[in-house]
Amino acid sequence: MQAWTDYPFTWLGDEAGKEAPIREINVLSYDDDKYCRIQVNGKIDEIKACYIYQRAGRLGEVPGINRRQLTFLKADPQSNTAASDSP
């Protein structure tokens, strides 16, 4: 599922706790709780679903993805493997 985020990825050079660029992402799976497995800049990572948006923009400015949209994604048994831990 195509989506956007402004979540800071330190492995992309962003500083934790500071505003990060808005990036297009591909949402791969949802754990039926809080986290989504995503692909960003060719790498796989996990972030909270609340940081994933339907359009390019920032939290509170654009609609986030909702649980109904996420139910179409299958859970990924390999979740919890962050990009920084991947080869």
NUKOLMAR-72889 format. One line per field, with one value per atom (N, C-alpha, C): x, y, z; atom name; residue in three letters. Coordinates in pm, whole numbers, m for minus. Example, Ala and Ser with C-alpha at 12.3 -4.5 7.8 and 13.67 -1.06 7.14 Angstrom:
BEGIN
x <- [1319; 1230; 1320; 1285; 1367; 1290]
y <- [m569; m450; m330; m225; m106; 3]
z <- [780; 780; 780; 708; 714; 787]
atom <- [N; CA; C; N; CA; C]
rest <- [Ala; Ala; Ala; Ser; Ser; Ser]
! end
This chain:
BEGIN
x <- [85; 0; 91; 68; 144; 96; 191; 160; 279; 272; 378; 402; 521; 556; 653; 653; 753; 833; 832; 903; 1055; 1133; 1278; 1346; 1423; 1501; 1648; 1706; 1845; 1939; 1904; 1988; 1984; 1893; 1892; 1953; 2006; 2069; 1981; 1856; 1768; 1812; 1781; 1811; 1685; 1699; 1587; 1531; 1399; 1334; 1326; 1383; 1376; 1292; 1241; 1157; 1235; 1173; 1234; 1160; 1222; 1152; 1032; 936; 821; 867; 845; 891; 775; 778; 684; 734; 640; 674; 577; 613; 524; 496; 370; 332; 316; 393; 397; 305; 298; 215; 182; 84; 37; 25; 67; 68; m65; m169; m300; m298; m195; m185; m144; m14; 35; 132; 204; 318; 292; 355; 353; 495; 510; 637; 630; 732; 731; 860; 854; 974; 994; 1113; 1147; 1289; 1307; 1438; 1503; 1420; 1470; 1501; 1480; 1506; 1377; 1377; 1260; 1281; 1174; 1178; 1037; 1021; 890; 869; 748; 711; 567; 530; 392; 301; 185; 88; 47; 51; 8; 98; 216; 307; 296; 191; 172; 48; 63; m42; m89; m214; m275; m221; m172; m117; 14; 91; 214; 178; 241; 215; 265; 224; 270; 155; 191; 94; 3; m127; m225; m266; m187; m218; m287; m261; m319; m376; m472; m530; m431; m432; m351; m421; m346; m412; m497; m604; m693; m693; m751; m752; m820; m922; m991; m896; m817; m719; m614; m574; m470; m516; m648; m697; m676; m654; m629; m486; m401; m264; m254; m178; m158; m43; m53; 55; 178; 293; 419; 488; 512; 575; 717; 779; 915; 917; 803; 798; 897; 924; 1019; 1163; 1186; 1321; 1343; 1409; 1430; 1538; 1533; 1629; 1772; 1789; 1925; 1981; 1893; 1936; 1950; 1907; 1910; 2046; 2086; 2214; 2212]
y <- [m116; 0; 124; 212; 336; 431; 497; 591; 686; 772; 868; 875; 918; 937; 1053; 1111; 1210; 1162; 1031; 969; 981; 1015; 1026; 888; 861; 737; 774; 738; 775; 709; 591; 522; 591; 688; 771; 909; 928; 1054; 1153; 1116; 1203; 1204; 1313; 1323; 1289; 1196; 1156; 1277; 1288; 1398; 1528; 1529; 1649; 1621; 1727; 1713; 1645; 1543; 1468; 1501; 1474; 1498; 1405; 1448; 1363; 1267; 1137; 1034; 947; 907; 807; 671; 588; 454; 352; 227; 117; 40; 33; m39; m186; m272; m414; m499; m467; m548; m469; m521; m461; m570; m543; m647; m658; m590; m590; m523; m444; m371; m227; m202; m65; m49; m153; m139; m188; m118; m157; m180; m282; m309; m232; m151; m64; m80; m33; m22; 126; 176; 316; 320; 389; 399; 262; 162; 29; m60; m11; m91; m113; m218; m255; m205; m151; m105; m118; m90; m89; 43; 97; 218; 204; 288; 288; 339; 278; 313; 459; 519; 660; 757; 713; 798; 774; 705; 674; 746; 817; 905; 866; 903; 874; 962; 1080; 1175; 1232; 1294; 1358; 1473; 1476; 1580; 1540; 1615; 1593; 1556; 1495; 1454; 1571; 1547; 1650; 1736; 1730; 1810; 1728; 1599; 1509; 1387; 1317; 1200; 1084; 1021; 901; 781; 673; 551; 502; 432; 387; 236; 188; 44; m34; 23; m45; m68; 34; 18; m86; m88; m180; m325; m348; m486; m559; m484; m548; m600; m562; m609; m733; m829; m950; m927; m988; m980; m1051; m999; m1055; m1124; m1256; m1327; m1281; m1206; m1158; m1018; m970; m836; m826; m703; m669; m679; m681; m678; m541; m453; m316; m313; m211; m195; m190; m128; m116; m252; m353; m486; m577; m531; m612; m604; m712; m707; m609]
z <- [0; 0; 0; m94; m101; 9; 73; 181; 198; 300; 329; 478; 515; 656; 671; 790; 826; 947; 966; 1077; 1053; 1157; 1138; 1140; 1037; 1027; 1045; 1159; 1184; 1083; 1035; 936; 799; 780; 660; 686; 807; 840; 914; 944; 1021; 1167; 1235; 1378; 1457; 1552; 1637; 1710; 1710; 1781; 1702; 1581; 1497; 1373; 1312; 1194; 1081; 1023; 913; 784; 670; 544; 528; 450; 417; 308; 331; 237; 193; 67; 18; 65; 110; 159; 101; 116; 81; 211; 250; 372; 335; 400; 366; 452; 581; 671; 796; 870; 994; 1098; 1222; 1326; 1403; 1357; 1423; 1560; 1585; 1711; 1682; 1671; 1652; 1536; 1499; 1409; 1268; 1173; 1033; 986; 906; 839; 708; 682; 564; 485; 361; 280; 251; 281; 257; 201; 91; 26; 4; m29; m60; 59; 180; 300; 377; 458; 538; 681; 741; 879; 935; 1063; 1128; 1199; 1184; 1256; 1304; 1399; 1446; 1334; 1325; 1219; 1226; 1343; 1357; 1281; 1238; 1161; 1011; 968; 826; 776; 665; 614; 475; 445; 315; 204; 240; 142; 198; 111; 156; 250; 365; 463; 600; 699; 836; 929; 1040; 1142; 1177; 1168; 1199; 1081; 973; 853; 745; 743; 642; 714; 651; 717; 726; 841; 859; 798; 781; 737; 854; 824; 930; 941; 1049; 1075; 962; 903; 792; 675; 642; 534; 571; 697; 741; 744; 759; 764; 633; 525; 396; 384; 479; 480; 567; 525; 605; 702; 818; 916; 859; 889; 841; 957; 948; 1059; 1088; 997; 1018; 1077; 1125; 1185; 1300; 1339; 1444; 1397; 1266; 1211; 1150; 1222; 1176; 1069; 985; 876; 930; 1045; 1100; 1141; 1159; 1196; 1075; 958; 837; 772; 701; 630; 517]
atom <- [N; CA; C; N; CA; C; N; CA; C; N; CA; C; N; CA; C; N; CA; C; N; CA; C; N; CA; C; N; CA; C; N; CA; C; N; CA; C; N; CA; C; N; CA; C; N; CA; C; N; CA; C; N; CA; C; N; CA; C; N; CA; C; N; CA; C; N; CA; C; N; CA; C; N; CA; C; N; CA; C; N; CA; C; N; CA; C; N; CA; C; N; CA; C; N; CA; C; N; CA; C; N; CA; C; N; CA; C; N; CA; C; N; CA; C; N; CA; C; N; CA; C; N; CA; C; N; CA; C; N; CA; C; N; CA; C; N; CA; C; N; CA; C; N; CA; C; N; CA; C; N; CA; C; N; CA; C; N; CA; C; N; CA; C; N; CA; C; N; CA; C; N; CA; C; N; CA; C; N; CA; C; N; CA; C; N; CA; C; N; CA; C; N; CA; C; N; CA; C; N; CA; C; N; CA; C; N; CA; C; N; CA; C; N; CA; C; N; CA; C; N; CA; C; N; CA; C; N; CA; C; N; CA; C; N; CA; C; N; CA; C; N; CA; C; N; CA; C; N; CA; C; N; CA; C; N; CA; C; N; CA; C; N; CA; C; N; CA; C; N; CA; C; N; CA; C; N; CA; C; N; CA; C; N; CA; C; N; CA; C; N; CA; C; N; CA; C; N; CA; C; N; CA; C]
rest <- [Met; Met; Met; Gln; Gln; Gln; Ala; Ala; Ala; Trp; Trp; Trp; Thr; Thr; Thr; Asp; Asp; Asp; Tyr; Tyr; Tyr; Pro; Pro; Pro; Phe; Phe; Phe; Thr; Thr; Thr; Trp; Trp; Trp; Leu; Leu; Leu; Gly; Gly; Gly; Asp; Asp; Asp; Glu; Glu; Glu; Ala; Ala; Ala; Gly; Gly; Gly; Lys; Lys; Lys; Glu; Glu; Glu; Ala; Ala; Ala; Pro; Pro; Pro; Ile; Ile; Ile; Arg; Arg; Arg; Glu; Glu; Glu; Ile; Ile; Ile; Asn; Asn; Asn; Val; Val; Val; Leu; Leu; Leu; Ser; Ser; Ser; Tyr; Tyr; Tyr; Asp; Asp; Asp; Asp; Asp; Asp; Asp; Asp; Asp; Lys; Lys; Lys; Tyr; Tyr; Tyr; Cys; Cys; Cys; Arg; Arg; Arg; Ile; Ile; Ile; Gln; Gln; Gln; Val; Val; Val; Asn; Asn; Asn; Gly; Gly; Gly; Lys; Lys; Lys; Ile; Ile; Ile; Asp; Asp; Asp; Glu; Glu; Glu; Ile; Ile; Ile; Lys; Lys; Lys; Ala; Ala; Ala; Cys; Cys; Cys; Tyr; Tyr; Tyr; Ile; Ile; Ile; Tyr; Tyr; Tyr; Gln; Gln; Gln; Arg; Arg; Arg; Ala; Ala; Ala; Gly; Gly; Gly; Arg; Arg; Arg; Leu; Leu; Leu; Gly; Gly; Gly; Glu; Glu; Glu; Val; Val; Val; Pro; Pro; Pro; Gly; Gly; Gly; Ile; Ile; Ile; Asn; Asn; Asn; Arg; Arg; Arg; Arg; Arg; Arg; Gln; Gln; Gln; Leu; Leu; Leu; Thr; Thr; Thr; Phe; Phe; Phe; Leu; Leu; Leu; Lys; Lys; Lys; Ala; Ala; Ala; Asp; Asp; Asp; Pro; Pro; Pro; Gln; Gln; Gln; Ser; Ser; Ser; Asn; Asn; Asn; Thr; Thr; Thr; Ala; Ala; Ala; Ala; Ala; Ala; Ser; Ser; Ser; Asp; Asp; Asp; Ser; Ser; Ser; Pro; Pro; Pro]
! end
